[in-house]
């Protein structure tokens, strides 16, 4: 027997950052009057709090606490071994994830009586109607909405490699159930996820090998930063095979073997564990988007306008399921807010140009705006400067000089169009770059703004000053 169709003002497919942001904003704009259905499976909060940002940063911070005392950077400080228990660290990680999910999502949504949670898979019947079913395909409910927001997130992409599935592997979704630290790990993928997890495990004592199909790491950043990070991680003990193709994966004794082909020929890598970190794909395959007339790109990601509207009136999309370059929790939340505001008749657009991204390795990497190559391809030429932390007093004091700040400007008006940073606290100081790109600031605006001395943020001012003078002939704090 078919269930009665339940009517809502807003139906949200998903239960992650974009979904919660949209539900809360819609409730605020309507003074709690808008009726909202939130449909999804799995733990509340989606990728970030459960298997993404929160556990990965917890693991990184714990690993740094073990690694840094044994690798002091200042004279007179002697190496000190830190006793640790990896199993207990992982128990603490999982406990914190549960706490964050409960306090930031489960308990928060209880404050909104106008939001009804449906635990099931949502699938379009038509442009306004959603069928909610359980994992076996049994119907739970039928809902309809005046507006619909698709925010179903993403899942790890797994390449089609011979023997990989049979041999077994971990992903950024499944690694958090580890209790024993693997002695050696091969990470397939040299992007942010692979480098963060790789450095964390390496700092705990695991031997890490990264296998990357491209000839460089972190394709979204500047080549100077990519090269600098590779050199830094190699000094810490990480091994890299770039421009590598994996032929097959097999079991080998108590471990696993990987046959790769590189510029140097064929090689075999023997490890205890494999982690696949080759990106993520949009969770859109079960939505029956054709029935709703929603357009997707070749990767199954939903095509939207800058107002987060899909090809079908009344249907919006936000988060990792949207076709775009960056996949970030904060960006997903912003997209959810913009979608809801536009449902209420506003005319807001998403600003991807000033959206920041980060890699939480040590040192950190962060960026905003266009790279030198991106701007040059679009405009024919650009002006840029690369500032080394070797010339920054704060970095020298701390012994953290292996870093780079690169600023790209439009040569026609000296307007800053991109900033990329490799520094201990790059994730904090990149916000200055975001303000600059968003508001059209020039290098003169940066130079005219007072910066604390000594600090890492001063490096941004020095990078700006390098456009107008030779820094080797400049005393401290010179304007």
Residue pairs with C-beta under 8 A, 6 or more apart in sequence:
2 139
2 142
3 139
3 140
3 141
3 142
4 142
5 129
5 142
5 143
5 144
6 37
6 141
6 142
6 143
6 144
7 35
7 143
7 144
7 145
8 35
8 36
8 37
8 116
8 143
8 144
8 145
8 146
9 26
9 30
9 34
9 35
9 36
9 145
9 146
9 147
10 22
10 23
10 26
10 34
10 35
10 36
10 37
10 145
10 146
10 147
10 148
10 149
10 340
10 343
11 36
11 37
11 39
11 122
11 130
11 143
11 144
11 145
11 147
11 148
11 149
12 19
12 22
12 23
12 36
12 37
12 38
12 39
12 148
12 149
12 151
13 19
13 39
13 40
13 122
13 130
13 148
13 149
13 150
13 151
13 152
13 287
14 38
14 39
14 40
14 46
14 149
14 150
14 151
14 152
14 153
14 319
14 321
15 38
15 39
15 40
15 42
15 44
15 45
15 46
15 105
15 117
16 40
16 45
16 46
16 47
16 48
16 151
16 153
16 319
16 320
16 329
16 332
17 45
17 46
17 48
17 319
17 329
17 330
17 332
17 333
17 336
18 46
18 149
18 151
18 153
18 318
18 319
18 332
18 333
18 335
18 336
19 38
19 40
19 46
19 149
19 151
19 319
19 336
20 45
20 105
20 108
20 109
20 333
20 336
21 318
21 332
21 333
21 334
21 336
21 337
22 149
22 151
22 318
22 336
22 337
22 339
22 340
23 36
23 38
23 109
23 112
23 115
24 108
24 112
25 336
25 337
25 340
25 341
26 34
26 36
26 340
26 343
26 344
27 34
27 36
27 112
27 114
27 115
29 340
29 341
29 344
30 114
30 344
32 112
32 113
32 114
33 114
34 114
35 114
35 116
36 112
36 114
36 115
36 116
37 115
37 116
37 118
37 130
37 143
37 145
38 109
38 115
38 116
38 117
38 118
39 118
39 120
39 121
39 122
39 130
39 132
39 143
40 118
40 119
40 120
40 122
40 152
41 119
41 120
41 121
41 135
42 50
43 50
43 101
44 101
44 105
44 106
44 109
45 100
45 101
45 104
45 105
46 153
46 319
47 153
47 154
47 173
47 320
47 329
48 54
48 329
49 97
49 100
49 101
49 104
49 105
50 97
50 101
51 172
51 173
51 176
52 172
52 329
53 329
54 96
54 97
54 100
55 93
55 94
55 96
55 97
55 176
56 172
56 193
56 196
56 197
56 200
56 360
57 360
58 92
58 93
58 96
58 97
59 89
59 93
59 197
59 200
60 196
60 199
60 200
60 360
60 361
60 362
62 84
62 89
62 92
62 93
62 200
63 199
63 200
63 201
63 202
63 203
63 204
64 203
64 362
65 82
66 82
66 84
66 203
66 204
67 203
67 204
69 79
69 80
69 81
69 82
70 79
70 80
70 81
70 82
71 79
72 78
72 79
72 80
73 398
73 399
73 400
74 398
74 399
84 204
86 179
86 180
86 181
86 204
87 179
87 180
89 204
90 176
90 178
90 179
93 176
94 176
97 176
109 115
109 117
118 132
118 140
118 141
118 143
119 140
120 132
120 133
120 134
120 140
120 141
121 132
121 133
121 134
121 135
121 286
122 130
122 131
122 132
122 152
122 287
123 130
123 131
123 132
123 133
123 286
123 287
123 288
124 130
124 131
124 287
124 288
124 289
124 291
124 292
124 294
125 131
125 142
125 288
125 291
126 291
126 292
127 291
127 292
127 293
127 312
127 314
127 315
128 144
128 145
128 146
128 148
128 314
129 142
129 143
129 144
130 142
130 143
130 144
130 145
130 148
131 139
131 141
131 142
132 139
132 140
132 141
132 142
132 143
133 139
133 140
134 140
146 314
147 314
147 315
147 316
147 343
148 292
148 314
148 315
148 316
149 315
149 316
149 317
149 318
149 336
149 339
149 340
150 284
150 287
150 294
150 302
150 310
150 315
150 316
150 317
150 318
150 321
151 317
151 318
151 319
151 321
151 332
151 336
152 282
152 283
152 284
152 287
152 319
152 321
153 282
153 283
153 319
153 320
153 321
154 280
154 281
154 282
154 283
154 319
154 320
154 321
154 327
155 173
155 280
155 281
155 283
156 171
156 172
156 173
156 276
156 277
156 278
156 279
156 280
156 281
157 278
157 279
157 280
157 281
158 164
158 165
158 169
158 171
158 276
158 278
159 188
159 246
159 276
159 278
161 188
161 246
161 248
161 249
162 247
162 248
162 249
163 248
163 249
163 250
164 249
164 274
164 276
167 249
167 250
167 251
167 256
167 274
168 256
168 274
169 249
169 273
169 274
169 275
169 276
170 178
170 273
170 274
170 275
170 276
171 275
171 276
171 277
172 193
172 197
172 275
172 277
175 197
175 275
181 201
181 204
181 205
181 206
182 201
182 206
182 271
182 272
182 273
183 206
183 207
183 272
184 206
184 207
184 208
184 209
184 255
184 270
184 271
184 272
184 273
185 198
185 201
185 206
185 207
185 208
185 209
185 271
185 272
185 273
185 274
185 275
186 209
186 210
186 211
186 256
186 258
186 269
186 271
186 273
186 274
186 275
187 194
187 197
187 198
187 208
187 209
187 210
187 211
187 274
187 275
187 277
188 194
188 211
188 246
188 274
188 275
188 276
188 277
188 278
189 210
189 211
189 212
189 276
189 277
189 278
189 279
190 210
190 211
190 212
190 214
190 216
190 217
190 218
190 240
190 242
191 217
191 218
191 219
191 277
191 278
191 279
192 218
192 358
192 359
193 277
194 210
194 212
194 275
194 277
195 210
195 217
195 218
195 229
195 233
195 359
195 361
196 359
196 360
196 361
197 275
197 277
198 208
198 210
198 233
198 238
198 275
199 208
199 233
199 236
199 238
199 361
199 362
201 208
202 208
202 236
202 237
202 238
203 236
207 237
207 239
207 271
208 237
208 238
208 239
209 238
209 239
209 240
209 241
209 269
209 271
210 217
210 238
210 239
210 240
210 241
211 241
211 244
211 246
211 258
211 260
211 269
212 240
212 241
212 242
212 243
212 244
213 243
213 244
213 245
214 242
214 243
215 242
215 243
216 223
216 226
216 227
216 230
216 242
217 226
217 229
217 230
217 240
217 242
218 225
218 226
218 229
218 359
218 365
219 226
220 325
220 326
220 357
220 367
220 371
221 365
221 367
221 371
221 420
222 367
222 371
222 372
222 386
222 404
222 406
222 420
224 386
224 404
224 406
225 365
225 404
225 406
225 420
225 421
225 422
228 402
228 403
228 404
228 422
229 361
229 363
229 365
229 422
230 240
231 402
232 363
232 402
233 240
233 361
234 240
241 260
241 262
241 267
241 269
242 262
243 262
243 263
244 260
244 261
244 262
245 260
245 261
245 262
246 258
246 259
246 260
246 261
247 259
247 260
247 261
247 266
248 258
248 259
249 256
249 257
249 258
249 259
249 274
250 256
250 257
250 259
251 257
252 270
254 272
255 270
255 271
255 272
255 273
256 270
256 271
256 272
256 273
256 274
257 268
257 269
257 270
257 271
258 268
258 269
258 271
258 274
259 266
259 267
259 268
260 266
260 267
260 268
260 269
261 267
280 320
280 327
281 299
281 300
282 296
282 299
282 300
282 301
282 302
282 320
282 321
282 322
283 320
283 321
284 296
284 300
284 301
284 302
284 321
285 300
287 294
289 296
289 302
292 312
292 315
293 311
293 312
294 302
294 310
294 311
294 312
294 315
294 317
295 302
295 303
295 310
295 311
296 302
296 303
296 323
297 303
297 323
299 323
301 321
301 322
301 323
301 324
302 310
302 317
302 321
302 322
302 323
303 310
303 311
303 323
304 310
304 316
304 317
304 322
304 323
306 349
306 350
307 338
307 339
307 342
307 347
307 348
307 349
307 350
308 316
308 317
308 318
308 322
308 335
308 338
308 339
308 342
308 350
309 315
309 316
309 339
309 342
310 316
310 317
316 339
316 342
316 343
317 335
317 339
318 332
318 335
318 336
318 338
318 339
319 332
319 335
319 336
320 327
320 332
322 335
324 352
325 352
326 352
326 355
326 357
328 355
328 357
330 355
331 352
331 355
334 350
334 355
335 350
338 348
338 349
338 350
341 348
342 348
351 438
353 369
353 370
353 437
353 438
354 368
354 369
354 434
354 435
354 437
354 438
355 368
355 434
356 366
356 367
356 368
356 430
356 431
356 433
356 434
357 366
357 367
357 368
358 364
358 365
358 366
358 367
358 426
358 427
358 430
359 365
359 366
360 427
362 424
363 400
363 402
363 403
363 422
363 423
363 424
363 426
364 421
364 422
364 423
364 424
364 425
364 426
364 427
365 420
365 421
365 422
365 426
366 420
366 421
366 426
366 427
366 429
366 430
367 418
367 419
367 420
367 421
367 430
367 433
368 418
368 419
368 420
368 430
368 433
368 434
368 437
369 408
369 416
369 417
369 418
369 419
369 433
369 437
370 378
370 408
370 417
370 418
371 408
371 418
371 420
372 382
372 384
372 406
372 408
372 418
374 418
375 382
375 408
375 410
375 417
375 418
376 382
379 410
381 411
382 408
382 409
382 410
382 411
382 417
383 408
383 409
383 410
383 411
383 414
383 467
384 406
384 407
384 408
384 409
384 418
385 406
385 407
385 463
385 466
385 467
386 404
386 405
386 406
386 463
387 404
387 405
387 406
387 407
387 459
387 462
387 463
387 466
387 471
388 401
388 403
388 404
389 395
389 400
389 401
389 402
389 403
389 404
389 405
389 423
389 456
389 459
390 396
390 401
391 462
391 471
391 472
392 401
392 454
392 456
392 458
392 459
392 462
393 453
393 454
393 458
393 476
394 453
394 454
394 455
394 456
394 458
394 459
395 401
395 403
395 423
395 424
395 456
395 459
397 454
398 424
400 423
400 424
402 422
403 421
403 422
403 423
403 424
403 426
403 459
404 420
404 421
404 422
404 423
405 419
405 420
405 421
405 422
405 423
405 459
405 460
405 462
405 463
406 418
406 419
406 420
406 421
406 463
407 416
407 418
407 419
407 433
407 443
407 460
407 463
407 464
407 467
408 416
408 417
408 418
408 419
409 415
409 416
409 417
409 442
409 443
409 467
410 417
413 442
414 442
414 443
414 444
414 467
415 440
415 441
415 442
416 433
416 436
416 437
416 441
416 442
416 443
416 446
417 437
418 433
418 437
419 430
419 432
419 433
419 436
419 437
419 460
421 429
421 430
421 433
421 459
421 460
423 429
423 456
423 459
424 456
425 456
429 456
429 457
429 459
429 460
432 446
432 457
432 460
433 460
435 441
436 445
436 446
443 464
443 467
443 468
446 460
446 461
446 464
447 461
447 464
447 465
447 468
447 479
449 461
451 457
451 458
451 460
451 461
452 458
453 476
453 477
462 471
465 471
465 474
